[in-house]
Amino acid sequence: MSEEKLLIDAELLIQKFPGKGGWTYVALPGLKGDNANPFGWRQVRGRIDQYELKQYKLMPMGNGSLFLPIKAQIRKFIKKGEGDKVRVQIFEDFSAYQVPDEILSIFELIAPELQTTFLQLKGSEQKAYIDWIYEAKSMETKDKRVDLMLKKLTKGLKHHQSLESD
């Protein structure tokens, strides 16, 4: 555990970028982007209040510093929003993305031939599919998303790509 590098341990103000659809975030003073990653992202793990972050991306603000996006799901969990203060404790995270056992079981039971296709995607693409599936509020929506993921993988598509109707 001594290899872990604490990046931030502070109480920070939740802010929101202006305009419709503006991100809710906390600015991370003194923390710079990683030039080895796309857009200078940094992958971290840690906590926002009592909410645990795993393999979470810090985003560039444009002035060389980074911000921590706070998704609606997190704000709802911690019961805080713009103007509130949160305790942020984050560490650098160099771990490889781990596909949940539940998803691996789905591939094994329903579409074993697509598991290889899925595992050949970059970790960020795998995570995009998985996060999208697990953000579903109902089991019915989750099942529909799994079906759509399998259809997209059959056509070699990434999460952000649309299925064209045949």
Secondary structure, DSSP 8 states (H G I E B T S, - for coil): -TT--EEEEEEEE-EE-SSTT--EEEEEEEEE--TTSGGG-EEEEEEETTEEEEEEEEEE-SSSEEEEE--HHHHHHHT--TT-EEEEEEEE--------HHHHHHHHHH-HHHHHHHHTS-HHHHHHHHHHHHT-SSHHHHHHHHHHHHHHHHTT--TTS-----
